[in-house]
Amino acid sequence: HGLMDLFRHYLDSEMPALVRDGVRLTVIGRRDRLPADVLAAVIGVEAATAGGRRFWLRIAIDYSARDAILHAARGLNGAPTREAFARGLGEAYGEPHGAPDVDLLIRTGGEQRLSDFLLWECAYAELYFTARMWPEFNGWDLAAAVRAFSARERRFGGVPAAPQRLGEARR
């Protein structure tokens, strides 16, 4: 249970700060395979932070985007819509109304891949990779990720803006 004990400790110790800072925390993935004490901590933190509006932190535990996509596809009837599909994805991992697209995906541990994580929701996400392992990831690391995100030009699949020439008026 080493990592699960660490995760439960994180949930217990960080809940007051999450609530204070307006952070909504949800855990996605196979909850049916979590130890009972960890599941209870997850449910408690999710309930306590449900009103958070400043930031939405989703943590994936035993999660597979392929499984979520299959679940969503099985639930579609007739002419599927993006909204219906997104709701189906949300239901697959415990968010019955779906979830917004990901703005910033932070991948810890030095890996530079998505690894079957939120494939649909990350279509236009900005990706940030760090060698820091999750248990050591701290507020300074988060601030660095947010700074990097803030410096990027989000295009949502579009092309970069043409550079403006010196002395040329902007239209």
Rosetta constraint file for C-alpha pairs under 8 A:
AtomPair CA 1 CA 5 HARMONIC 5.75 0.50
AtomPair CA 2 CA 6 HARMONIC 6.32 0.50
AtomPair CA 3 CA 7 HARMONIC 6.08 0.50
AtomPair CA 4 CA 8 HARMONIC 6.09 0.50
AtomPair CA 4 CA 35 HARMONIC 7.90 0.50
AtomPair CA 4 CA 38 HARMONIC 6.89 0.50
AtomPair CA 5 CA 9 HARMONIC 6.12 0.50
AtomPair CA 5 CA 38 HARMONIC 7.61 0.50
AtomPair CA 6 CA 10 HARMONIC 6.16 0.50
AtomPair CA 6 CA 135 HARMONIC 7.84 0.50
AtomPair CA 7 CA 11 HARMONIC 6.27 0.50
AtomPair CA 7 CA 38 HARMONIC 7.64 0.50
AtomPair CA 8 CA 12 HARMONIC 6.19 0.50
AtomPair CA 8 CA 37 HARMONIC 7.69 0.50
AtomPair CA 8 CA 38 HARMONIC 5.38 0.50
AtomPair CA 8 CA 41 HARMONIC 6.28 0.50
AtomPair CA 8 CA 42 HARMONIC 7.79 0.50
AtomPair CA 9 CA 13 HARMONIC 5.97 0.50
AtomPair CA 10 CA 14 HARMONIC 5.79 0.50
AtomPair CA 11 CA 15 HARMONIC 5.88 0.50
AtomPair CA 11 CA 41 HARMONIC 6.53 0.50
AtomPair CA 11 CA 42 HARMONIC 7.07 0.50
AtomPair CA 11 CA 45 HARMONIC 6.66 0.50
AtomPair CA 12 CA 41 HARMONIC 6.87 0.50
AtomPair CA 12 CA 45 HARMONIC 7.75 0.50
AtomPair CA 14 CA 18 HARMONIC 6.14 0.50
AtomPair CA 15 CA 19 HARMONIC 6.21 0.50
AtomPair CA 15 CA 45 HARMONIC 6.10 0.50
AtomPair CA 15 CA 48 HARMONIC 7.61 0.50
AtomPair CA 15 CA 49 HARMONIC 7.74 0.50
AtomPair CA 16 CA 20 HARMONIC 6.09 0.50
AtomPair CA 17 CA 21 HARMONIC 5.95 0.50
AtomPair CA 18 CA 22 HARMONIC 6.14 0.50
AtomPair CA 18 CA 23 HARMONIC 4.95 0.50
AtomPair CA 18 CA 24 HARMONIC 7.18 0.50
AtomPair CA 18 CA 25 HARMONIC 7.79 0.50
AtomPair CA 18 CA 49 HARMONIC 6.79 0.50
AtomPair CA 19 CA 23 HARMONIC 6.07 0.50
AtomPair CA 19 CA 24 HARMONIC 7.65 0.50
AtomPair CA 19 CA 48 HARMONIC 6.86 0.50
AtomPair CA 19 CA 49 HARMONIC 5.42 0.50
AtomPair CA 19 CA 52 HARMONIC 6.77 0.50
AtomPair CA 21 CA 52 HARMONIC 7.82 0.50
AtomPair CA 21 CA 54 HARMONIC 7.47 0.50
AtomPair CA 22 CA 49 HARMONIC 7.38 0.50
AtomPair CA 22 CA 51 HARMONIC 7.35 0.50
AtomPair CA 22 CA 52 HARMONIC 4.12 0.50
AtomPair CA 22 CA 53 HARMONIC 5.59 0.50
AtomPair CA 22 CA 54 HARMONIC 5.18 0.50
AtomPair CA 22 CA 55 HARMONIC 6.66 0.50
AtomPair CA 23 CA 49 HARMONIC 6.40 0.50
AtomPair CA 23 CA 52 HARMONIC 4.66 0.50
AtomPair CA 23 CA 53 HARMONIC 6.43 0.50
AtomPair CA 23 CA 54 HARMONIC 5.83 0.50
AtomPair CA 23 CA 55 HARMONIC 4.80 0.50
AtomPair CA 23 CA 56 HARMONIC 5.77 0.50
AtomPair CA 23 CA 57 HARMONIC 6.87 0.50
AtomPair CA 24 CA 46 HARMONIC 7.18 0.50
AtomPair CA 24 CA 49 HARMONIC 4.77 0.50
AtomPair CA 24 CA 50 HARMONIC 5.51 0.50
AtomPair CA 24 CA 51 HARMONIC 6.67 0.50
AtomPair CA 24 CA 52 HARMONIC 4.40 0.50
AtomPair CA 24 CA 53 HARMONIC 6.68 0.50
AtomPair CA 24 CA 54 HARMONIC 7.80 0.50
AtomPair CA 24 CA 55 HARMONIC 6.18 0.50
AtomPair CA 24 CA 56 HARMONIC 4.74 0.50
AtomPair CA 24 CA 57 HARMONIC 6.05 0.50
AtomPair CA 25 CA 45 HARMONIC 7.04 0.50
AtomPair CA 25 CA 46 HARMONIC 5.66 0.50
AtomPair CA 25 CA 49 HARMONIC 6.11 0.50
AtomPair CA 25 CA 50 HARMONIC 7.32 0.50
AtomPair CA 25 CA 56 HARMONIC 5.97 0.50
AtomPair CA 25 CA 57 HARMONIC 4.79 0.50
AtomPair CA 25 CA 58 HARMONIC 5.83 0.50
AtomPair CA 25 CA 59 HARMONIC 7.61 0.50
AtomPair CA 26 CA 42 HARMONIC 7.80 0.50
AtomPair CA 26 CA 46 HARMONIC 5.61 0.50
AtomPair CA 26 CA 56 HARMONIC 7.77 0.50
AtomPair CA 26 CA 57 HARMONIC 6.44 0.50
AtomPair CA 26 CA 58 HARMONIC 4.94 0.50
AtomPair CA 26 CA 59 HARMONIC 6.41 0.50
AtomPair CA 27 CA 42 HARMONIC 6.92 0.50
AtomPair CA 27 CA 46 HARMONIC 7.84 0.50
AtomPair CA 27 CA 58 HARMONIC 5.64 0.50
AtomPair CA 27 CA 59 HARMONIC 4.81 0.50
AtomPair CA 27 CA 60 HARMONIC 5.76 0.50
AtomPair CA 27 CA 61 HARMONIC 6.88 0.50
AtomPair CA 28 CA 58 HARMONIC 6.89 0.50
AtomPair CA 28 CA 59 HARMONIC 6.23 0.50
AtomPair CA 28 CA 60 HARMONIC 4.90 0.50
AtomPair CA 28 CA 61 HARMONIC 6.22 0.50
AtomPair CA 28 CA 63 HARMONIC 6.48 0.50
AtomPair CA 28 CA 93 HARMONIC 5.13 0.50
AtomPair CA 28 CA 94 HARMONIC 6.66 0.50
AtomPair CA 29 CA 60 HARMONIC 5.79 0.50
AtomPair CA 29 CA 61 HARMONIC 5.19 0.50
AtomPair CA 29 CA 62 HARMONIC 5.13 0.50
AtomPair CA 29 CA 63 HARMONIC 3.91 0.50
AtomPair CA 29 CA 64 HARMONIC 6.99 0.50
AtomPair CA 29 CA 93 HARMONIC 5.43 0.50
AtomPair CA 30 CA 34 HARMONIC 7.34 0.50
AtomPair CA 30 CA 61 HARMONIC 6.88 0.50
AtomPair CA 30 CA 62 HARMONIC 5.42 0.50
AtomPair CA 30 CA 63 HARMONIC 6.07 0.50
AtomPair CA 30 CA 93 HARMONIC 7.33 0.50
AtomPair CA 31 CA 39 HARMONIC 6.87 0.50
AtomPair CA 31 CA 61 HARMONIC 7.88 0.50
AtomPair CA 31 CA 62 HARMONIC 7.94 0.50
AtomPair CA 34 CA 38 HARMONIC 6.30 0.50
AtomPair CA 34 CA 39 HARMONIC 5.83 0.50
AtomPair CA 35 CA 39 HARMONIC 6.20 0.50
AtomPair CA 36 CA 40 HARMONIC 6.14 0.50
AtomPair CA 37 CA 41 HARMONIC 6.29 0.50
AtomPair CA 38 CA 42 HARMONIC 6.16 0.50
AtomPair CA 39 CA 43 HARMONIC 6.17 0.50
AtomPair CA 40 CA 44 HARMONIC 6.11 0.50
AtomPair CA 41 CA 45 HARMONIC 6.15 0.50
AtomPair CA 42 CA 46 HARMONIC 6.05 0.50
AtomPair CA 43 CA 47 HARMONIC 6.12 0.50
AtomPair CA 44 CA 48 HARMONIC 6.12 0.50
AtomPair CA 45 CA 49 HARMONIC 5.99 0.50
AtomPair CA 46 CA 50 HARMONIC 5.76 0.50
AtomPair CA 52 CA 56 HARMONIC 7.46 0.50
AtomPair CA 63 CA 117 HARMONIC 7.24 0.50
AtomPair CA 64 CA 68 HARMONIC 6.43 0.50
AtomPair CA 64 CA 116 HARMONIC 5.66 0.50
AtomPair CA 64 CA 117 HARMONIC 6.25 0.50
AtomPair CA 64 CA 118 HARMONIC 7.85 0.50
AtomPair CA 65 CA 69 HARMONIC 6.02 0.50
AtomPair CA 65 CA 116 HARMONIC 5.18 0.50
AtomPair CA 65 CA 117 HARMONIC 5.27 0.50
AtomPair CA 65 CA 118 HARMONIC 5.29 0.50
AtomPair CA 65 CA 119 HARMONIC 5.94 0.50
AtomPair CA 65 CA 120 HARMONIC 7.83 0.50
AtomPair CA 66 CA 70 HARMONIC 6.15 0.50
AtomPair CA 66 CA 116 HARMONIC 6.62 0.50
AtomPair CA 67 CA 71 HARMONIC 6.14 0.50
AtomPair CA 67 CA 92 HARMONIC 7.90 0.50
AtomPair CA 68 CA 72 HARMONIC 6.19 0.50
AtomPair CA 68 CA 88 HARMONIC 7.93 0.50
AtomPair CA 68 CA 89 HARMONIC 5.37 0.50
AtomPair CA 68 CA 90 HARMONIC 7.98 0.50
AtomPair CA 68 CA 92 HARMONIC 5.17 0.50
AtomPair CA 68 CA 93 HARMONIC 6.98 0.50
AtomPair CA 69 CA 73 HARMONIC 6.10 0.50
AtomPair CA 69 CA 88 HARMONIC 8.00 0.50
AtomPair CA 69 CA 89 HARMONIC 6.09 0.50
AtomPair CA 69 CA 120 HARMONIC 7.99 0.50
AtomPair CA 70 CA 74 HARMONIC 6.15 0.50
AtomPair CA 71 CA 75 HARMONIC 6.61 0.50
AtomPair CA 71 CA 88 HARMONIC 6.76 0.50
AtomPair CA 71 CA 89 HARMONIC 6.87 0.50
AtomPair CA 71 CA 92 HARMONIC 5.96 0.50
AtomPair CA 72 CA 76 HARMONIC 6.76 0.50
AtomPair CA 72 CA 85 HARMONIC 5.66 0.50
AtomPair CA 72 CA 86 HARMONIC 7.45 0.50
AtomPair CA 72 CA 87 HARMONIC 7.56 0.50
AtomPair CA 72 CA 88 HARMONIC 4.04 0.50
AtomPair CA 72 CA 89 HARMONIC 5.00 0.50
AtomPair CA 72 CA 91 HARMONIC 7.77 0.50
AtomPair CA 72 CA 92 HARMONIC 6.89 0.50
AtomPair CA 73 CA 85 HARMONIC 6.86 0.50
AtomPair CA 73 CA 88 HARMONIC 7.41 0.50
AtomPair CA 75 CA 88 HARMONIC 6.58 0.50
AtomPair CA 76 CA 80 HARMONIC 5.92 0.50
AtomPair CA 76 CA 84 HARMONIC 7.18 0.50
AtomPair CA 76 CA 85 HARMONIC 7.00 0.50
AtomPair CA 76 CA 88 HARMONIC 7.92 0.50
AtomPair CA 80 CA 84 HARMONIC 6.52 0.50
AtomPair CA 80 CA 85 HARMONIC 6.91 0.50
AtomPair CA 81 CA 85 HARMONIC 6.20 0.50
AtomPair CA 82 CA 86 HARMONIC 6.03 0.50
AtomPair CA 83 CA 87 HARMONIC 6.17 0.50
AtomPair CA 84 CA 88 HARMONIC 6.23 0.50
AtomPair CA 85 CA 89 HARMONIC 6.30 0.50
AtomPair CA 86 CA 90 HARMONIC 6.28 0.50
AtomPair CA 86 CA 98 HARMONIC 5.72 0.50
AtomPair CA 86 CA 99 HARMONIC 7.58 0.50
AtomPair CA 87 CA 91 HARMONIC 6.23 0.50
AtomPair CA 87 CA 96 HARMONIC 6.37 0.50
AtomPair CA 87 CA 97 HARMONIC 5.51 0.50
AtomPair CA 87 CA 98 HARMONIC 4.42 0.50
AtomPair CA 87 CA 99 HARMONIC 7.82 0.50
AtomPair CA 88 CA 92 HARMONIC 6.27 0.50
AtomPair CA 88 CA 96 HARMONIC 7.58 0.50
AtomPair CA 88 CA 98 HARMONIC 7.21 0.50
AtomPair CA 89 CA 93 HARMONIC 6.95 0.50
AtomPair CA 89 CA 98 HARMONIC 6.60 0.50
AtomPair CA 90 CA 94 HARMONIC 6.11 0.50
AtomPair CA 90 CA 95 HARMONIC 4.42 0.50
AtomPair CA 90 CA 96 HARMONIC 5.28 0.50
AtomPair CA 90 CA 97 HARMONIC 6.30 0.50
AtomPair CA 90 CA 98 HARMONIC 3.98 0.50
AtomPair CA 90 CA 99 HARMONIC 6.22 0.50
AtomPair CA 91 CA 95 HARMONIC 5.21 0.50
AtomPair CA 91 CA 96 HARMONIC 4.38 0.50
AtomPair CA 91 CA 97 HARMONIC 7.26 0.50
AtomPair CA 91 CA 98 HARMONIC 6.80 0.50
AtomPair CA 95 CA 99 HARMONIC 6.75 0.50
AtomPair CA 100 CA 121 HARMONIC 7.36 0.50
AtomPair CA 101 CA 121 HARMONIC 4.60 0.50
AtomPair CA 101 CA 122 HARMONIC 6.38 0.50
AtomPair CA 101 CA 123 HARMONIC 7.88 0.50
AtomPair CA 101 CA 124 HARMONIC 7.84 0.50
AtomPair CA 101 CA 125 HARMONIC 7.59 0.50
AtomPair CA 102 CA 121 HARMONIC 5.62 0.50
AtomPair CA 102 CA 122 HARMONIC 5.34 0.50
AtomPair CA 102 CA 124 HARMONIC 7.48 0.50
AtomPair CA 102 CA 125 HARMONIC 5.42 0.50
AtomPair CA 103 CA 122 HARMONIC 7.57 0.50
AtomPair CA 103 CA 124 HARMONIC 7.23 0.50
AtomPair CA 103 CA 125 HARMONIC 4.72 0.50
AtomPair CA 103 CA 126 HARMONIC 6.10 0.50
AtomPair CA 104 CA 125 HARMONIC 5.39 0.50
AtomPair CA 104 CA 126 HARMONIC 4.86 0.50
AtomPair CA 104 CA 127 HARMONIC 5.96 0.50
AtomPair CA 104 CA 128 HARMONIC 7.21 0.50
AtomPair CA 104 CA 149 HARMONIC 6.96 0.50
AtomPair CA 105 CA 122 HARMONIC 7.58 0.50
AtomPair CA 105 CA 125 HARMONIC 6.40 0.50
AtomPair CA 105 CA 126 HARMONIC 6.20 0.50
AtomPair CA 105 CA 127 HARMONIC 4.96 0.50
AtomPair CA 105 CA 128 HARMONIC 6.06 0.50
AtomPair CA 106 CA 127 HARMONIC 6.21 0.50
AtomPair CA 106 CA 128 HARMONIC 4.80 0.50
AtomPair CA 106 CA 129 HARMONIC 5.91 0.50
AtomPair CA 106 CA 130 HARMONIC 7.59 0.50
AtomPair CA 106 CA 145 HARMONIC 7.35 0.50
AtomPair CA 107 CA 111 HARMONIC 7.02 0.50
AtomPair CA 107 CA 112 HARMONIC 7.32 0.50
AtomPair CA 107 CA 114 HARMONIC 8.00 0.50
AtomPair CA 107 CA 127 HARMONIC 7.59 0.50
AtomPair CA 107 CA 128 HARMONIC 6.19 0.50
AtomPair CA 107 CA 129 HARMONIC 4.86 0.50
AtomPair CA 107 CA 130 HARMONIC 6.33 0.50
AtomPair CA 108 CA 129 HARMONIC 6.14 0.50
AtomPair CA 108 CA 130 HARMONIC 5.08 0.50
AtomPair CA 108 CA 131 HARMONIC 5.90 0.50
AtomPair CA 108 CA 132 HARMONIC 5.67 0.50
AtomPair CA 108 CA 133 HARMONIC 5.36 0.50
AtomPair CA 108 CA 134 HARMONIC 5.76 0.50
AtomPair CA 108 CA 137 HARMONIC 7.80 0.50
AtomPair CA 109 CA 130 HARMONIC 6.39 0.50
AtomPair CA 109 CA 131 HARMONIC 4.74 0.50
AtomPair CA 109 CA 132 HARMONIC 5.39 0.50
AtomPair CA 109 CA 133 HARMONIC 4.43 0.50
AtomPair CA 109 CA 134 HARMONIC 6.78 0.50
AtomPair CA 110 CA 129 HARMONIC 6.63 0.50
AtomPair CA 110 CA 130 HARMONIC 5.43 0.50
AtomPair CA 110 CA 131 HARMONIC 3.75 0.50
AtomPair CA 110 CA 132 HARMONIC 6.82 0.50
AtomPair CA 110 CA 133 HARMONIC 7.66 0.50
AtomPair CA 111 CA 129 HARMONIC 7.19 0.50
AtomPair CA 111 CA 130 HARMONIC 7.88 0.50
AtomPair CA 111 CA 131 HARMONIC 7.42 0.50
AtomPair CA 112 CA 129 HARMONIC 6.27 0.50
AtomPair CA 114 CA 119 HARMONIC 7.65 0.50
AtomPair CA 118 CA 122 HARMONIC 5.81 0.50
AtomPair CA 119 CA 123 HARMONIC 6.66 0.50
AtomPair CA 121 CA 125 HARMONIC 7.77 0.50
AtomPair CA 124 CA 156 HARMONIC 5.27 0.50
AtomPair CA 124 CA 157 HARMONIC 6.78 0.50
AtomPair CA 126 CA 149 HARMONIC 6.82 0.50
AtomPair CA 126 CA 154 HARMONIC 7.82 0.50
AtomPair CA 128 CA 145 HARMONIC 6.41 0.50
AtomPair CA 128 CA 148 HARMONIC 7.87 0.50
AtomPair CA 128 CA 149 HARMONIC 7.86 0.50
AtomPair CA 132 CA 136 HARMONIC 6.41 0.50
AtomPair CA 132 CA 137 HARMONIC 6.01 0.50
AtomPair CA 133 CA 137 HARMONIC 6.16 0.50
AtomPair CA 137 CA 141 HARMONIC 6.00 0.50
AtomPair CA 137 CA 142 HARMONIC 7.49 0.50
AtomPair CA 138 CA 142 HARMONIC 6.33 0.50
AtomPair CA 139 CA 143 HARMONIC 6.06 0.50
AtomPair CA 140 CA 144 HARMONIC 6.24 0.50
AtomPair CA 141 CA 145 HARMONIC 6.32 0.50
AtomPair CA 142 CA 146 HARMONIC 6.19 0.50
AtomPair CA 143 CA 147 HARMONIC 6.08 0.50
AtomPair CA 144 CA 148 HARMONIC 6.20 0.50
AtomPair CA 145 CA 149 HARMONIC 6.14 0.50
AtomPair CA 146 CA 150 HARMONIC 6.02 0.50
AtomPair CA 147 CA 151 HARMONIC 6.33 0.50
AtomPair CA 148 CA 152 HARMONIC 6.72 0.50
AtomPair CA 153 CA 160 HARMONIC 7.88 0.50
AtomPair CA 155 CA 159 HARMONIC 6.63 0.50
AtomPair CA 155 CA 160 HARMONIC 6.88 0.50
AtomPair CA 164 CA 168 HARMONIC 6.67 0.50
AtomPair CA 164 CA 170 HARMONIC 7.49 0.50
